[in-house]
Amino acid sequence: MTAALTRPDDRSGTEVPAPKEPTTDGFAADAVTEATIGRQRSPEPDAQAILRRQAARESSARTYARSLPIVPVRARGMTVEGADGRRYLDCLSGAGTLALGHNHPVVLAAIRGVLDTGAPLHVLDLATPVKDRFVEELFATLPPELARDGRIQFCGPAGTDAVEAALKLVRTATGRRGVVAFTGAYHGMTAGALAVSGDTAIRDATGAGSGDTIRLPFPQGYRCPFGIGGVRGERAAAYQARSLLEDPGGGVPAPAGMIVEPVQGEGGVLPAPDEWLREMRRITTERGIALIADEVQTGLGRTGAMWGVDHAGVVPDVMVVSKAIGGSLPLAVVVYRAELDRWWPGAHAGTFRGNQLAMAAGAATIAHVREHRLDEHAGRLGARVSGALRDLMAAQPAIGEVRGRGLMIGVEIVEPDAGPDALGARPPAPRLAVAVRREALGRGLIIELGGRHNSVVRLLPPLTMTDVQADAVLERLSDAIEAARAAYGARSADGESA
Ligand SMILES: Cc1ncc(COP(=O)(O)O)c(C=O)c1O
């Protein structure tokens, strides 16, 4: 067993235990070898020194770097190798970006293909064969109604910029201002995207407002905002949306759009119930409100369908797409019905809208997902992993709920010894969740947390994950939860705040 991994920027001084040596076939199948990554290996950099320099120089606003104190030097598929020689199964996948995992051969070939032709790498929004192919590939995946006559706008290369574009688009097209958004939503970090997101901390700290946002409760069973739960809770959420928008005395001016995630990711992996989403489509159609589906995280097969809205058979007016469509490089677009195309040249601009490498990598990724039906694979494998986690939940009091769709899975960590509320939910346990993440890392598993209380373990493995790798993830996660719970229980028994 290798030495413990210290966390230089962790003021508590706690140590991350060293991961178990990789022994499963999952690792072997995916192992980072000299043959797969390149023959010449330079000497490994000093991981601890790099981490120390990062902690000293990088901003306090850094995020993943705090909870995952590793220095990746090589990666392939689902496996990341640190500068210290340890290997990890990556269930974060660049926050859901890496549909094909790290350095997939088709992605590398596409990037090399562009480099070898001498094509320009940066061309603003000019037409190129690379862009043309990307658009063809993307449109081949869209709901037919959007593919037939849709328009695409290339945005600055982040999901949040595409959200800004979508908001501008629908406001310009309708001449209205308000946008309906949902509790728990996450749409990005720029001003407009923050305004329609649920978290108030950054808005409060910076004085950024929520503008013309009309906020409605997002339905969820475990912590139902109506205290009802189940299908009746979902119906109540739909009923409230309809009555608010239809009520002439409700004080809400007719909105330009409604923005919704088909599965709330950062909000705690909460799938929008199909019937609720269909009702949102009916309400918006009846009232001339543009329905914006934020598919930044759910897109390209992640949820077991090509697009998250496909589960409900809903066709939005606008789709915001990023992450996976760049094949691991930055790319973001909005796709929308032609009738909305009423803005003017330069209404949404940005220097970096022409990243040819990202378009080539993205086109290759989209084609690969389609040809290999990785959306269906994600649906099947996701159901198996979720089922196994639900079985675990029956014996593991630290798990309150397992939910999600496809390979977008959430495991809510709760107070193991607390009693349930009227709906059967136990209080969230964010400190225990942090311990689970640390124990998982120590076992060679990269996971992140999300949710309103930061107590939901989020699994976003690549869509290429194999059954053997899934078993390794399950084993490590289950061990991590048990180890964290045991330590948590012992500390609580000592009277120490856990
Ligand atoms: C649903 C959703 N929308 C928008 C964004 C913002 O994307 P980006 O971080 O690329 O700006 C995210 C990021 O996680 C997201 O999950």
The ligand as a MOL file (V3000), in Angstrom:
LIG
                    3D

  0  0  0     0  0            999 V3000
M  V30 BEGIN CTAB
M  V30 COUNTS 16 16 0 0 0
M  V30 BEGIN ATOM
M  V30 1 C -27.5780 22.3280 -17.0080 0
M  V30 2 C -26.3850 23.2220 -17.1130 0
M  V30 3 N -26.4960 24.3810 -17.7650 0
M  V30 4 C -25.4550 25.2110 -17.8970 0
M  V30 5 C -24.2290 24.9070 -17.3620 0
M  V30 6 C -23.0810 25.8690 -17.5020 0
M  V30 7 O -22.1250 25.3390 -18.3550 0
M  V30 8 P -20.6200 25.8970 -18.2800 0
M  V30 9 O -20.0530 25.4550 -16.9720 0
M  V30 10 O -19.9320 25.2630 -19.4530 0
M  V30 11 O -20.6940 27.3650 -18.4020 0
M  V30 12 C -24.0700 23.7030 -16.6780 0
M  V30 13 C -22.7630 23.3450 -16.0820 0
M  V30 14 O -22.6150 22.4100 -15.3460 0
M  V30 15 C -25.1710 22.8350 -16.5460 0
M  V30 16 O -25.0880 21.6790 -15.8960 0
M  V30 END ATOM
M  V30 BEGIN BOND
M  V30 1 1 1 2
M  V30 2 1 2 3
M  V30 3 2 2 15
M  V30 4 2 3 4
M  V30 5 1 4 5
M  V30 6 1 5 6
M  V30 7 2 5 12
M  V30 8 1 6 7
M  V30 9 1 7 8
M  V30 10 2 8 9
M  V30 11 1 8 10
M  V30 12 1 8 11
M  V30 13 1 12 13
M  V30 14 1 12 15
M  V30 15 2 13 14
M  V30 16 1 15 16
M  V30 END BOND
M  V30 END CTAB
M  END
